């Protein structure tokens, strides 16, 4: 397990995040600061130096205009020295998971980006908030709606900003689909279909295939992109969902879902379909309205993406989605621009995830969703 020892995992799992750290989030006195308001670029500390931090986030932070890599948190000494040398990070900005809370005294760090297995998102997001740092929590936001509530509450109590690592919310093709829907260019969207999947190979003991660490399989990983795509493709939240689960490699996917399909009802005027899998390669979004259609294919990888509409092809220059995402959040903190992926968005998606799993447990039964129409949807 990269960055986190098995001993640390076992300790967190045995103690239970919800029963320990979460219950202290609202009573703790968080350190509050306006130091970042005097800065042109905010300092970001990455918590967890796995492949996403190594190959996406850290390189992106060398390109960002409003934030920069200021610190790291890791449980692996060899990574510590390697990252210090590569990115010229002083030892005073390097932390272990045990010394993480000392980051409260680090004026160079304004934002903590939690890039850990899902089971640790809530704990470290809350600890970051209690340290007086703004928080980016990688998707999915947490293991449950209750954990999402605890993270949101901790950030509000501490007076810090919270964002979920939804990189596509800052991506130009995605934003163009949102604009077309918002401005009713395609008329009423009657049908949307969103597929996000890849074939998982290699070590069957990886943390993503361990339900205790991941909370689920494809749905908790790529599935959140399908959920997000369905929502922004019609500009409203679903009112009901029914879902099915399939497995063709049960020997490999012993503990987590392999393939899930789900059908959404959007207030009776739009129907949606999603598919997510760890055993297929598909990456597509399609929407049909009474005045036209749109498609992104690919729709949710690291890019470059590609798309077209009934009016013609879409074309935007490719930039690192992670760069755009982190800069957008830094601008939100510095200037008050919209938070493109607020905690409420992550919580909404976890409400839907829980409903999908419930529908599967109950034989595909239709589950009503009590979501306000605009909850978690950002007006730009």
VOBA-1610 file (N, C-alpha, C; in pm, whole numbers, padded with zeros to 5 digits, always signed):
BEGIN
Unk+00085-00119+00000Unk+00000+00000+00000Unk+00089+00124+00000Unk+00075+00206-00102Unk+00160+00322-00112Unk+00127+00423-00006Unk+00231+00481+00054Unk+00226+00593+00146Unk+00175+00560+00285Unk+00091+00460+00299Unk+00031+00434+00429Unk+00060+00291+00468Unk+00109+00273+00586Unk+00145+00138+00628Unk+00020+00059+00661Unk+00032-00073+00656Unk-00079-00159+00693Unk-00117-00136+00840Unk-00018-00105+00923Unk-00046-00078+01063Unk-00137+00044+01076Unk-00110+00149+00998Unk-00192+00270+01004Unk-00332+00240+00957Unk-00345+00166+00845Unk-00477+00130+00795Unk-00555+00053+00902Unk-00490-00045+00960Unk-00559-00128+01057Unk-00607-00045+01175Unk-00524+00048+01218Unk-00561+00133+01331Unk-00683+00217+01299Unk-00686+00276+01179Unk-00799+00360+01141Unk-00926+00276+01126Unk-00912+00159+01065Unk-01029+00077+01042Unk-01085+00022+01173Unk-00996-00015+01264Unk-01042-00069+01391Unk-01110+00037+01475Unk-01056+00160+01472Unk-01113+00266+01552Unk-01241+00320+01494Unk-01253+00320+01361Unk-01373+00372+01297Unk-01368+00522+01289Unk-01364+00575+01167Unk-01357+00719+01150Unk-01478+00786+01211Unk-01597+00733+01181Unk-01719+00799+01227Unk-01728+00801+01379Unk-01672+00702+01444Unk-01686+00696+01588Unk-01580+00774+01663Unk-01473+00818+01592Unk-01365+00886+01661Unk-01347+01029+01617Unk-01274+01043+01505Unk-01238+01177+01462Unk-01359+01262+01430Unk-01461+01202+01365Unk-01575+01281+01321Unk-01646+01347+01437Unk-01657+01279+01549Unk-01735+01334+01659Unk-01664+01450+01727Unk-01534+01468+01702Unk-01462+01578+01764Unk-01453+01699+01674Unk-01498+01685+01549Unk-01476+01791+01451Unk-01544+01920+01488Unk-01660+01911+01549Unk-01737+02032+01572Unk-01700+02101+01703Unk-01634+02027+01793Unk-01599+02087+01919Unk-01459+02145+01921Unk-01378+02108+01824Unk-01240+02155+01824Unk-01232+02300+01785Unk-01138+02370+01844Unk-01117+02510+01808Unk-01014+02514+01698Unk-01057+02547+01577Unk-00967+02546+01463Unk-00890+02676+01456Unk-00770+02667+01406Unk-00689+02786+01384Unk-00739+02857+01260Unk-00775+02982+01273Unk-00828+03058+01160Unk-00727+03164+01120Unk-00719+03190+00991Unk-00619+03284+00943Unk-00662+03346+00812Unk-00623+03471+00792Unk-00646+03537+00664Unk-00515+03559+00592Unk-00412+03480+00629Unk-00279+03501+00571Unk-00281+03492+00420Unk-00364+03400+00365Unk-00361+03379+00221Unk-00407+03501+00142Unk-00481+03592+00208Unk-00532+03708+00136Unk-00420+03802+00093Unk-00303+03790+00157Unk-00189+03872+00118Unk-00098+03802+00018Unk-00138+03686-00028Unk-00054+03608-00118Unk-00106+03614-00261Unk-00013+03605-00356Unk-00051+03593-00497Unk-00072+03447-00534Unk+00002+03358-00469Unk-00009+03214-00495Unk-00020+03142-00361Unk-00116+03052-00351Unk-00137+02979-00228Unk-00055+02850-00226Unk-00009+02813-00110Unk+00070+02692-00095Unk-00018+02571-00074Unk+00011+02464-00148Unk-00066+02340-00141Unk+00022+02230-00082Unk-00031+02157+00014Unk+00036+02038+00067Unk-00040+01915+00020Unk+00029+01821-00040Unk-00032+01696-00085Unk-00021+01591+00025Unk-00134+01534+00062Unk-00137+01430+00164Unk-00154+01296+00094Unk-00047+01221+00085Unk-00047+01095+00011Unk+00025+01112-00121Unk+00134+01038-00139Unk+00219+01056-00256Unk+00212+00933-00347Unk+00091+00884-00372Unk+00071+00775-00465Unk+00079+00821-00608Unk+00028+00739-00700Unk+00046+00767-00842Unk-00025+00895-00886Unk-00141+00925-00828Unk-00212+01046-00872Unk-00136+01172-00832Unk-00086+01176-00710Unk-00004+01290-00670Unk+00125+01296-00752Unk+00185+01180-00774Unk+00316+01175-00840Unk+00309+01216-00987Unk+00211+01163-01059Unk+00209+01181-01204Unk+00110+01286-01253Unk+00021+01333-01165Unk-00077+01433-01209Unk-00070+01561-01127Unk-00088+01551-00997Unk-00101+01673-00916Unk+00031+01750-00904Unk+00137+01681-00868Unk+00265+01751-00851Unk+00312+01816-00980Unk+00309+01747-01096Unk+00346+01815-01220Unk+00253+01932-01251Unk+00124+01918-01222Unk+00031+02028-01248Unk+00063+02150-01163Unk+00109+02127-01041Unk+00143+02238-00952Unk+00268+02312-00995Unk+00339+02260-01093Unk+00451+02335-01153Unk+00402+02430-01261Unk+00273+02417-01299Unk+00216+02500-01405Unk+00111+02598-01355Unk+00062+02578-01235Unk-00048+02659-01184Unk-00007+02805-01166Unk-00105+02894-01184Unk-00080+03038-01174Unk-00115+03092-01036Unk-00204+03025-00962Unk-00253+03081-00836Unk-00221+02995-00714Unk-00150+02885-00734Unk-00108+02801-00622Unk+00019+02728-00661Unk+00086+02670-00562Unk+00212+02599-00586Unk+00229+02490-00483Unk+00318+02397-00510Unk+00346+02288-00418Unk+00431+02341-00303Unk+00376+02336-00180Unk+00444+02393-00065Unk+00483+02290+00040Unk+00418+02173+00038Unk+00449+02073+00140Unk+00399+01936+00099Unk+00445+01835+00172Unk+00404+01697+00145Unk+00381+01625+00277Unk+00293+01524+00271Unk+00266+01438+00386Unk+00274+01294+00336Unk+00363+01216+00395Unk+00383+01079+00349Unk+00428+00991+00464Unk+00400+00862+00452Unk+00448+00766+00550Unk+00566+00686+00501Unk+00620+00724+00384Unk+00729+00649+00322Unk+00856+00734+00318Unk+00956+00707+00401Unk+01077+00789+00406Unk+01147+00805+00272Unk+01150+00699+00190Unk+01218+00710+00060Unk+01149+00810-00031Unk+01018+00818-00023Unk+00945+00917-00103Unk+00974+01058-00051Unk+00985+01070+00080Unk+01012+01201+00138Unk+01138+01263+00079Unk+01247+01190+00080Unk+01373+01245+00030Unk+01368+01268-00120Unk+01305+01177-00192Unk+01296+01191-00337Unk+01218+01316-00375Unk+01105+01339-00310Unk+01022+01455-00340Unk+01091+01584-00297Unk+01158+01581-00183Unk+01229+01701-00138Unk+01332+01745-00241Unk+01405+01648-00292Unk+01508+01680-00389Unk+01448+01727-00521Unk+01346+01659-00567Unk+01287+01690-00697Unk+01219+01826-00698Unk+01150+01859-00587Unk+01070+01982-00585Unk+01124+02087-00488Unk+01245+02066-00438Unk+01311+02165-00352Unk+01222+02202-00232Unk+01176+02101-00161Unk+01089+02121-00045Unk+01173+02108+00082Unk+01173+02211+00163Unk+01249+02210+00287Unk+01186+02113+00387Unk+01268+02059+00475Unk+01222+01961+00573Unk+01113+02017+00664Unk+01111+02148+00681Unk+01010+02210+00768Unk+00870+02201+00711Unk+00859+02161+00583Unk+00728+02149+00518Unk+00697+02004+00481Unk+00763+01911+00549Unk+00745+01768+00524Unk+00691+01702+00650Unk+00583+01625+00635Unk+00515+01568+00750Unk+00487+01420+00727Unk+00474+01347+00838Unk+00425+01210+00834Unk+00278+01215+00872Unk+00210+01101+00868Unk+00070+01099+00909Unk+00056+01123+01060Unk+00158+01084+01135Unk+00155+01105+01279Unk+00179+01251+01316Unk+00262+01322+01238Unk+00295+01462+01270Unk+00210+01560+01190Unk+00111+01509+01118Unk+00033+01593+01027Unk-00025+01717+01094Unk-00073+01706+01218Unk-00140+01818+01282Unk-00048+01939+01304Unk+00083+01917+01299Unk+00177+02028+01312Unk+00171+02123+01193Unk+00103+02081+01087Unk+00090+02166+00969Unk+00014+02294+01002Unk-00057+02295+01114Unk-00129+02416+01157Unk-00035+02534+01174Unk+00091+02508+01209Unk+00188+02615+01232Unk+00268+02651+01107Unk+00236+02587+00996Unk+00313+02608+00872Unk+00247+02716+00788Unk+00302+02837+00793Unk+00243+02949+00718Unk+00257+02933+00568Unk+00345+02844+00522Unk+00362+02825+00378Unk+00248+02746+00317Unk+00175+02671+00398Unk+00067+02585+00350Unk-00067+02651+00377Unk-00143+02675+00269Unk-00276+02734+00278Unk-00385+02631+00248Unk-00354+02535+00161Unk-00451+02434+00116Unk-00392+02297+00139Unk-00471+02208+00195Unk-00433+02068+00209Unk-00516+01986+00111Unk-00448+01910+00026Unk-00515+01825-00074Unk-00503+01681-00026Unk-00617+01622+00012Unk-00618+01485+00065Unk-00629+01387-00051Unk-00522+01310-00073Unk-00514+01217-00186Unk-00485+01078-00130Unk-00573+01031-00044Unk-00555+00905+00028Unk-00665+00808-00012Unk-00653+00681+00026Unk-00766+00588+00008Unk-00893+00645+00071Unk-01007+00610+00013Unk-01134+00670+00050Unk-01164+00662+00199Unk-01122+00555+00263Unk-01151+00536+00405Unk-01084+00640+00493Unk-00986+00713+00439Unk-00913+00813+00518Unk-00946+00956+00478Unk-01036+00974+00382Unk-01070+01110+00338Unk-01128+01193+00451Unk-01223+01138+00523Unk-01290+01215+00627Unk-01192+01255+00737Unk-01114+01160+00785Unk-01022+01191+00895Unk-00928+01305+00860Unk-00861+01294+00744Unk-00759+01394+00713Unk-00818+01525+00663Unk-00936+01522+00604Unk-01003+01647+00568Unk-01041+01723+00693Unk-01091+01652+00793Unk-01130+01717+00919Unk-01007+01768+00993Unk-00903+01689+00996Unk-00780+01734+01064Unk-00721+01855+00993Unk-00731+01858+00860Unk-00681+01975+00787Unk-00763+02099+00821Unk-00895+02083+00828Unk-00980+02196+00864Unk-00950+02245+01005Unk-00932+02151+01098Unk-00901+02189+01235Unk-00766+02257+01246Unk-00678+02233+01148Unk-00549+02301+01144Unk-00560+02439+01079Unk-00681+02477+01038Unk-00702+02608+00978Unk-00666+02615+00832Unk-00660+02501+00764Unk-00624+02498+00623Unk-00747+02473+00536Unk-00750+02536+00421Unk-00854+02505+00323Unk-00832+02362+00273Unk-00938+02299+00225Unk-00933+02156+00198Unk-00979+02125+00056Unk-00899+02046-00015Unk-00945+01974-00133Unk-00944+01826-00097Unk-01059+01763-00108Unk-01069+01620-00081Unk-01090+01546-00212Unk-01005+01452-00241Unk-01017+01378-00366Unk-01149+01301-00367Unk-01199+01275-00487Unk-01326+01203-00501Unk-01305+01053-00479Unk-01409+00979-00436Unk-01534+01032-00382Unk-01505+01102-00250Unk-01593+01193-00214Unk-01566+01277-00098Unk-01543+01196+00029Unk-01618+01088+00046Unk-01605+01009+00168Unk-01667+00872+00147Unk-01676+00796+00254Unk-01733+00660+00247Unk-01884+00660+00265Unk-01941+00771+00312Unk-02084+00775+00341Unk-02131+00920+00343Unk-02262+00938+00340Unk-02320+01071+00353Unk-02287+01129+00490Unk-02288+01045+00593Unk-02257+01092+00729Unk-02116+01149+00736Unk-02021+01085+00670Unk-01885+01138+00669Unk-01878+01269+00591Unk-01952+01279+00481Unk-01957+01405+00407Unk-02008+01517+00496Unk-02114+01490+00572Unk-02170+01590+00662Unk-02066+01634+00765Unk-01989+01539+00815Unk-01887+01573+00914Unk-01778+01661+00855Unk-01736+01632+00732Unk-01634+01714+00666Unk-01687+01855+00644Unk-01807+01866+00589Unk-01866+01997+00564Unk-01880+02075+00694Unk-01926+02009+00799Unk-01941+02075+00928Unk-01810+02123+00986Unk-01705+02040+00973Unk-01574+02078+01025Unk-01519+02199+00953Unk-01536+02205+00820Unk-01485+02318+00743Unk-01562+02445+00775Unk-01692+02434+00792Unk-01772+02551+00829Unk-01734+02600+00968Unk-01717+02508+01062Unk-01680+02544+01197Unk-01545+02615+01201Unk-01452+02569+01115Unk-01318+02626+01113Unk-01309+02752+01026Unk-01412+02781+00949Unk-01408+02898+00861Unk-01315+02881+00743Unk-01302+02756+00693Unk-01216+02731+00577Unk-01300+02683+00460Unk-01244+02693+00341Unk-01312+02653+00218Unk-01290+02504+00193Unk-01388+02445+00124Unk-01383+02302+00094Unk-01418+02277-00052Unk-01337+02193-00117Unk-01364+02153-00255Unk-01339+02004-00269Unk-01410+01943-00364Unk-01391+01801-00396Unk-01310+01793-00525Unk-01228+01690-00539Unk-01137+01680-00652Unk-01204+01643-00783Unk-01308+01715-00820Unk-01378+01692-00946Unk-01312+01775-01056Unk-01204+01723-01112Unk-01125+01795-01211Unk-01206+01835-01333Unk-01305+01754-01372Unk-01380+01782-01494Unk-01466+01908-01483Unk-01497+01952-01363Unk-01575+02074-01348Unk-01498+02197-01398Unk-01366+02184-01410Unk-01282+02294-01460Unk-01238+02272-01605Unk-01282+02165-01665Unk-01237+02124-01800Unk-01327+02189-01906Unk-01270+02246-02015Unk-01349+02327-02108Unk-01457+02253-02185Unk-01437+02128-02224Unk-01543+02055-02294Unk-01663+02035-02201Unk-01633+01997-02077Unk-01738+01979-01979Unk-01812+02111-01955Unk-01737+02218-01942Unk-01800+02348-01919Unk-01884+02392-02038Unk-01844+02353-02158Unk-01923+02390-02276Unk-02057+02315-02277Unk-02057+02188-02239Unk-02183+02115-02229Unk-02272+02180-02125Unk-02215+02220-02014Unk-02293+02288-01911Unk-02352+02418-01964Unk-02275+02491-02043Unk-02326+02616-02100Unk-02441+02589-02196Unk-02425+02491-02283Unk-02531+02458-02379Unk-02662+02423-02307Unk-02650+02349-02197Unk-02768+02311-02120Unk-02826+02432-02048Unk-02739+02510-01986Unk-02783+02628-01909Unk-02854+02728-01999Unk-02807+02745-02121Unk-02865+02842-02214Unk-02971+02780-02304Unk-03006+02656-02278Unk-03116+02588-02348Unk-03094+02578-02498Unk-02967+02568-02538Unk-02935+02562-02681Unk-02994+02438-02745Unk-02994+02327-02675Unk-03047+02201-02727Unk-03193+02178-02687Unk-03256+02278-02629Unk-03393+02262-02583Unk-03399+02175-02460Unk-03513+02121-02432Unk-03526+02029-02319Unk-03447+01901-02346Unk-03362+01866-02252Unk-03283+01743-02267Unk-03371+01625-02227Unk-03401+01540-02324Unk-03491+01426-02300Unk-03419+01303-02247Unk-03292+01286-02289Unk-03220+01163-02254Unk-03072+01192-02243Unk-03009+01137-02140Unk-02864+01145-02124Unk-02810+01005-02093Unk-02691+00980-02141Unk-02625+00852-02116Unk-02478+00879-02087Unk-02428+00826-01976Unk-02290+00852-01935Unk-02223+00721-01893Unk-02113+00690-01957Unk-02038+00567-01929Unk-01895+00603-01890Unk-01848+00543-01781Unk-01711+00567-01736Unk-01655+00435-01683Unk-01555+00381-01752Unk-01506+00248-01714Unk-01366+00225-01768Unk-01293+00139-01697Unk-01166+00090-01747Unk-01147-00053-01696Unk-01053-00124-01758Unk-01027-00262-01718Unk-00918-00265-01612Unk-00952-00314-01495Unk-00857-00325-01385Unk-00780-00456-01397Unk-00649-00446-01394Unk-00563-00564-01398Unk-00461-00552-01287Unk-00375-00650-01276Unk-00269-00643-01177Unk-00310-00698-01043Unk-00251-00643-00939Unk-00264-00695-00803Unk-00409-00692-00755Unk-00469-00807-00729Unk-00607-00808-00680Unk-00620-00760-00536Unk-00506-00738-00469Unk-00507-00688-00332Unk-00488-00537-00324Unk-00490-00469-00438Unk-00476-00323-00437Unk-00590-00261-00357Unk-00567-00142-00301Unk-00665-00086-00207Unk-00799-00058-00274Unk-00801-00027-00402Unk-00929+00000-00468Unk-01020-00122-00473Unk-00963-00241-00460Unk-01043-00364-00461Unk-01068-00417-00320Unk-01035-00337-00222Unk-01057-00371-00082Unk-01169-00281-00030Unk-01286-00338-00006Unk-01403-00258+00029Unk-01384-00178+00157Unk-01308-00231+00252Unk-01284-00159+00376Unk-01209-00029+00353Unk-01128-00025+00248Unk-01049+00094+00218Unk-01114+00183+00113Unk-01189+00123+00022Unk-01245+00198-00091Unk-01393+00231-00073Unk-01464+00152+00006Unk-01607+00172+00023Unk-01691+00109-00086Unk-01628+00064-00192Unk-01697+00005-00306Unk-01601-00006-00422Unk-01652-00052-00536Unk-01566-00074-00651Unk-01578+00034-00756Unk-01623-00006-00874Unk-01630+00087-00987Unk-01717+00208-00956Unk-01826+00188-00884Unk-01917+00299-00856Unk-01849+00408-00774Unk-01769+00370-00675Unk-01700+00467-00591Unk-01578+00527-00659Unk-01540+00472-00772Unk-01423+00520-00844Unk-01468+00598-00968Unk-01489+00528-01078Unk-01530+00594-01202Unk-01677+00633-01203Unk-01757+00563-01121Unk-01900+00586-01124Unk-01941+00728-01089Unk-01862+00795-01004Unk-01899+00933-00971Unk-01893+01024-01093Unk-01807+00991-01190Unk-01804+01070-01315Unk-01931+01048-01396Unk-01980+00926-01399Unk-02106+00899-01469Unk-02221+00973-01403Unk-02226+00972-01272Unk-02331+01043-01199Unk-02322+01193-01229Unk-02202+01247-01218Unk-02183+01390-01245Unk-02224+01425-01388Unk-02184+01343-01483Unk-02214+01371-01623Unk-02364+01375-01649Unk-02436+01278-01593Unk-02581+01276-01611Unk-02644+01404-01557Unk-02595+01451-01444Unk-02654+01569-01380Unk-02623+01695-01459Unk-02495+01718-01493Unk-02466+01845-01563Unk-02517+01843-01706Unk-02548+01726-01760Unk-02598+01718-01897Unk-02745+01757-01910Unk-02813+01766-01796Unk-02951+01816-01801Unk-02974+01930-01703Unk-02874+01959-01619Unk-02880+02075-01532Unk-02971+02062-01413Unk-03001+01939-01372Unk-03087+01919-01255Unk-03055+01785-01191Unk-03099+01769-01069Unk-03072+01648-00993Unk-03180+01543-01017Unk-03144+01416-01009Unk-03244+01310-01027Unk-03340+01302-00909Unk-03460+01255-00938Unk-03561+01236-00834Unk-03575+01090-00794Unk-03520+01000-00875Unk-03526+00857-00842Unk-03420+00782-00921Unk-03382+00664-00871Unk-03283+00581-00939Unk-03315+00435-00915Unk-03287+00352-01015Unk-03287+00207-00999Unk-03157+00155-01059Unk-03106+00044-01007Unk-02971+00002-01047Unk-02957-00149-01048Unk-02854-00196-01123Unk-02823-00337-01136Unk-02672-00355-01127Unk-02629-00470-01078Unk-02487-00502-01069Unk-02457-00631-01144Unk-02341-00633-01212Unk-02300-00749-01290Unk-02155-00784-01258Unk-02123-00912-01265Unk-01986-00955-01241Unk-01951-01068-01337Unk-01842-01050-01411Unk-01795-01154-01501Unk-01659-01209-01458Unk-01597-01144-01359Unk-01468-01190-01306Unk-01475-01196-01153Unk-01562-01279-01098Unk-01579-01282-00952Unk-01453-01324-00877Unk-01368-01398-00942Unk-01244-01437-00875Unk-01151-01321-00851Unk-01158-01221-00937Unk-01073-01102-00924Unk-01143-00995-00840Unk-01271-00971-00870Unk-01348-00872-00794Unk-01421-00943-00681Unk-01344-00983-00582Unk-01399-01063-00473Unk-01476-00978-00373Unk-01437-00853-00360Unk-01485-00771-00249Unk-01559-00645-00293Unk-01548-00610-00421Unk-01605-00484-00468Unk-01683-00506-00597Unk-01770-00409-00628Unk-01851-00419-00750Unk-01765-00401-00874Unk-01792-00486-00973Unk-01721-00480-01102Unk-01790-00386-01200Unk-01918-00411-01225Unk-01994-00335-01324Unk-02132-00300-01269Unk-02169-00174-01281Unk-02300-00128-01235Unk-02365-00043-01342Unk-02494-00066-01364Unk-02574+00021-01450Unk-02686+00081-01364Unk-02730+00200-01401Unk-02837+00264-01326Unk-02918+00352-01419Unk-03044+00370-01383Unk-03136+00454-01460Unk-03189+00564-01368Unk-03185+00688-01419Unk-03227+00804-01342Unk-03356+00863-01399Unk-03439+00911-01309Unk-03557+00989-01346Unk-03531+01132-01302Unk-03530+01224-01398Unk-03508+01365-01368Unk-03643+01439-01379Unk-03719+01437-01271Unk-03845+01510-01260Unk-03945+01474-01370Unk-03931+01355-01425Unk-04027+01309-01524Unk-04009+01366-01662Unk-03915+01458-01680Unk-03894+01521-01811Unk-03767+01475-01879Unk-03678+01411-01805Unk-03552+01362-01861Unk-03523+01225-01802Unk-03481+01134-01886Unk-03437+01003-01840Unk-03286+00993-01860Unk-03221+00929-01765Unk-03076+00914-01774Unk-03033+00771-01753Unk-02922+00735-01814Unk-02865+00602-01797Unk-02716+00616-01774Unk-02664+00538-01680Unk-02520+00538-01656Unk-02467+00395-01646Unk-02340+00381-01681Unk-02270+00255-01664Unk-02131+00286-01614Unk-02085+00205-01521Unk-01949+00216-01474Unk-01894+00077-01450Unk-01764+00060-01473Unk-01707-00074-01463Unk-01558-00069-01441Unk-01507-00171-01376Unk-01363-00197-01368Unk-01324-00310-01463Unk-01415-00341-01557Unk-01387-00451-01649Unk-01432-00419-01791Unk-01423-00290-01829Unk-01457-00249-01965Unk-01386-00117-01993Unk-01360-00090-02118Unk-01302+00037-02158Unk-01407+00119-02232Unk-01463+00217-02162Unk-01564+00303-02224Unk-01559+00438-02154Unk-01583+00544-02233Unk-01554+00679-02184Unk-01636+00776-02267Unk-01769+00783-02242Unk-01857+00854-02333Unk-01972+00922-02260Unk-02011+01037-02313Unk-02129+01109-02266Unk-02213+01148-02387Unk-02343+01126-02379Unk-02433+01165-02488Unk-02560+01223-02430Unk-02608+01330-02492Unk-02734+01391-02451Unk-02816+01429-02571Unk-02947+01408-02562Unk-03038+01439-02672Unk-03148+01531-02624Unk-03165+01645-02693Unk-03271+01738-02660Unk-03367+01754-02777Unk-03474+01830-02756Unk-03571+01845-02865Unk-03527+01946-02970Unk-03406+02007-02948Unk-03351+02098-03049Unk-03214+02053-03099Unk-03160+01945-03045Unk-03027+01901-03089Unk-02966+01801-02992Unk-02841+01765-03016Unk-02772+01665-02934Unk-02628+01707-02911Unk-02563+01641-02816Unk-02420+01663-02790Unk-02357+01532-02748Unk-02227+01523-02770Unk-02153+01403-02733Unk-02010+01440-02698Unk-01958+01379-02594Unk-01815+01383-02562Unk-01763+01240-02565Unk-01656+01218-02639Unk-01597+01085-02649Unk-01453+01100-02696Unk-01354+01091-02605Unk-01365+01058-02463Unk-01422+01174-02381Unk-01481+01135-02267Unk-01554+01233-02187Unk-01497+01255-02048Unk-01418+01161-01996Unk-01380+01174-01856Unk-01238+01130-01822Unk-01154+01105-01922Unk-01015+01071-01889Unk-00936+01200-01868Unk-00803+01189-01858Unk-00721+01307-01831Unk-00703+01395-01955Unk-00758+01351-02067Unk-00756+01433-02187Unk-00636+01404-02277Unk-00639+01466-02395Unk-00740+01562-02439Unk-00874+01494-02468Unk-00983+01566-02434Unk-01116+01518-02464Unk-01155+01559-02605Unk-01268+01508-02650Unk-01315+01539-02785Unk-01467+01540-02782Unk-01527+01626-02865Unk-01672+01633-02863Unk-01731+01696-02986Unk-01861+01681-03000Unk-01934+01741-03111Unk-02079+01760-03068Unk-02149+01842-03144Unk-02291+01865-03121Unk-02361+01863-03255Unk-02493+01871-03251Unk-02569+01878-03376Unk-02539+02004-03453Unk-02472+02100-03390Unk-02435+02224-03457Unk-02293+02219-03513Unk-02216+02115-03478Unk-02080+02105-03529Unk-01984+02054-03424Unk-01856+02037-03461Unk-01756+01985-03367Unk-01721+02087-03260Unk-01676+02035-03145Unk-01622+02119-03038Unk-01471+02110-03041Unk-01405+02221-03012Unk-01259+02221-03013Unk-01206+02320-02911Unk-01131+02269-02814Unk-01068+02352-02713Unk-00925+02306-02693Unk-00833+02398-02666Unk-00694+02357-02641Unk-00685+02275-02513Unk-00596+02178-02513Unk-00582+02090-02397Unk-00487+02150-02295Unk-00530+02150-02170Unk-00446+02185-02056Unk-00467+02081-01949Unk-00372+02072-01859Unk-00386+01979-01747Unk-00515+02009-01671Unk-00602+01909-01659Unk-00726+01928-01584Unk-00697+01956-01437Unk-00593+01894-01384Unk-00558+01914-01245Unk-00508+02057-01222Unk-00434+02109-01318Unk-00389+02249-01310Unk-00510+02343-01305Unk-00604+02322-01396Unk-00722+02408-01402Unk-00803+02396-01273Unk-00819+02274-01225Unk-00897+02249-01103Unk-00838+02321-00983Unk-00709+02304-00960Unk-00646+02364-00842Unk-00641+02515-00852Unk-00617+02566-00973Unk-00620+02712-00991Unk-00759+02769-00966Unk-00861+02698-01010Unk-00998+02746-00987Unk-01029+02755-00838Unk-00985+02656-00761Unk-01012+02660-00617Unk-00931+02771-00551Unk-00806+02788-00592Unk-00724+02896-00537Unk-00786+03031-00568Unk-00836+03049-00690Unk-00903+03175-00725Unk-01028+03196-00640Unk-01100+03088-00614Unk-01217+03098-00527Unk-01179+03154-00390Unk-01069+03104-00334Unk-01023+03151-00204Unk-00975+03296-00211Unk-00899+03329-00316Unk-00836+03461-00326Unk-00932+03570-00369Unk-01027+03536-00456Unk-01110+03641-00519Unk-01259+03625-00494Unk-01302+03512-00439Unk-01444+03490-00420Unk-01516+03443-00545Unk-01443+03398-00644Unk-01506+03340-00764Unk-01578+03212-00725Unk-01667+03160-00810Unk-01745+03041-00772Unk-01656+02922-00736Unk-01700+02847-00636Unk-01638+02720-00602Unk-01701+02615-00693Unk-01627+02568-00791Unk-01684+02482-00895Unk-01715+02340-00846Unk-01658+02300-00734Unk-01684+02165-00681Unk-01693+02171-00530Unk-01797+02232-00476Unk-01811+02247-00331Unk-01843+02115-00262Unk-01829+02115-00131Unk-01857+01994-00055Unk-01999+01944-00074Unk-02093+02036-00093Unk-02232+01996-00113Unk-02249+01912-00239Unk-02165+01935-00339Unk-02169+01855-00460Unk-02121+01712-00431Unk-02013+01701-00355Unk-01965+01569-00317Unk-02064+01494-00232Unk-02131+01565-00141Unk-02232+01502-00057Unk-02351+01453-00140Unk-02396+01537-00233Unk-02507+01498-00320Unk-02476+01369-00394Unk-02355+01359-00447Unk-02318+01240-00522Unk-02314+01117-00433Unk-02276+01135-00305Unk-02275+01021-00214Unk-02417+00979-00177Unk-02511+01074-00171Unk-02652+01038-00152Unk-02696+00945-00265Unk-02657+00979-00388Unk-02695+00899-00505Unk-02624+00764-00503Unk-02497+00762-00467Unk-02423+00636-00456Unk-02492+00542-00357Unk-02528+00594-00241Unk-02592+00510-00141Unk-02726+00457-00192Unk-02800+00540-00267Unk-02928+00496-00322Unk-02909+00387-00427Unk-02803+00399-00508Unk-02774+00296-00609Unk-02742+00163-00541Unk-02657+00164-00440Unk-02626+00040-00370Unk-02751-00017-00303Unk-02836+00069-00251Unk-02959+00020-00188Unk-03051-00045-00292Unk-03062+00017-00409Unk-03145-00040-00515Unk-03096-00179-00554Unk-02964-00194-00565Unk-02906-00324-00600Unk-02938-00427-00492Unk-02923-00389-00366Unk-02953-00482-00257Unk-03099-00525-00258Unk-03186-00435-00305Unk-03329-00462-00303Unk-03382-00505-00439Unk-03294-00567-00518Unk-03336-00628-00643Unk-03368-00530-00755Unk-03304-00414-00754Unk-03327-00316-00860Unk-03447-00227-00836Unk-03497-00223-00714Unk-03614-00142-00683Unk-03586+00006-00705Unk-03687+00078-00751Unk-03676+00222-00772Unk-03669+00292-00636Unk-03563+00373-00619Unk-03540+00443-00493Unk-03561+00593-00516Unk-03652+00651-00442Unk-03676+00796-00453Unk-03560+00872-00391Unk-03526+00986-00451Unk-03417+01071-00404Unk-03474+01205-00360Unk-03446+01242-00237Unk-03495+01368-00183Unk-03385+01473-00193Unk-03363+01521-00315Unk-03259+01620-00342Unk-03324+01747-00397Unk-03299+01863-00337Unk-03345+01987-00399Unk-03291+01998-00541Unk-03369+02057-00631Unk-03333+02058-00772Unk-03194+02115-00796Unk-03155+02218-00722Unk-03027+02285-00748Unk-02918+02245-00649Unk-02945+02152-00559Unk-02848+02118-00457Unk-02719+02064-00519Unk-02608+02129-00487Unk-02478+02085-00537Unk-02448+02128-00679Unk-02540+02198-00744Unk-02519+02246-00880Unk-02472+02391-00873Unk-02359+02421-00936Unk-02299+02554-00927Unk-02347+02642-01040Unk-02401+02757-01007Unk-02436+02858-01107Unk-02312+02943-01135Unk-02277+02954-01263Unk-02153+03026-01298Unk-02185+03166-01344
//
